């Protein structure tokens, strides 16, 4: 039994649908009218009884100051995904 994990969050449905924070970055917030910190996170989408992490609106961000949320789309989404992928491949990431 050595090396066997008891707690596996990927197997618990309630935990698989919790948004996962990916990074924090400074951005201009339209509501605040200035540069503020934004949290970028992945939101799973429910498809029947499964939660899919990769879909068109999976990446979102929220302003830390006013809590305004927005979906990250198109070119900005692709750039962010490639940046996250390169960070995960780097030795320090």
N, C-alpha and C positions, 0 to 999 in steps of 0.2 A: 504493500500500500504506500510505500515511500514515493514521493513525487506526485501523488494524486491530489488534484485540487478539488476542494469541496465547493467553494464559491465560484461560480462561473457566470458573470453578469450577462454574457451574450446569450445565455440559455434561459434567462428570466424575462418573460415578455414585458413586464412593467419597466424594467431598466433599459430594454432595447429601444424604447420610444423616447427616452430622455434626450433632448438636444445636446450635442457634444460641442464644447467650445474648441475652436481650432486655433485662433490667435486673437490678439488685440492690436488695433492700429489707430493712428490719428487720422481723422477725416473731417471734412467740413460737414456740419450738420445744418440742414435747412431750417429746422425748427429753432435751434439754439442761435443760429446766425454766426457761428464761429467754429474753429477747429476743436473737436472733442475726441475723447477716446471711444472707439466702437469695438464691440465684441462680435467677432465673426464665428458663427456656429452652424452646424449641420442639423437639419430637422428631418427626421425620418417620416416617410409618408406611408399611411396604412393602405395596403392592398389586400383585400379579403382579410385573412388572419395573419398576414406577414407585414413587417415594416421594412420598406425599401429605403436604403440610405442614398442611393444615386437616382435622382430625378431632377427635372428642370428647375424646380424651386427649392432644392435641398439646402442651398447656401443662403443664409440670411445674416443680417447684422443689426445690432441694436446700439443706440447711443447710450453711454453710461450716465450722462447727465439728465436727459429727458425721457429715456426709454423708448424713443421712436424706433420702430423696426422697419426694415426694408429687405426685399428679396434681391439678391445679387444675381444679375442675368448677363447673358451674351458674352461679349468680349472680356468684360471685367471678371466674370465668373471663370472663364477659361484661364485668364492670366493668374488669378488667385489659386486655382487648382494646380497649375503648373508650379507656382511658387511653393505651395505646400508640399507637393511631391518632391521637389528638389531639396527642400528642408529635411524631409524624412530620409532621403538618401545620403545626406551629408553626415560625416562622422559625429558632429556636435549636435545633430538634430534628432 
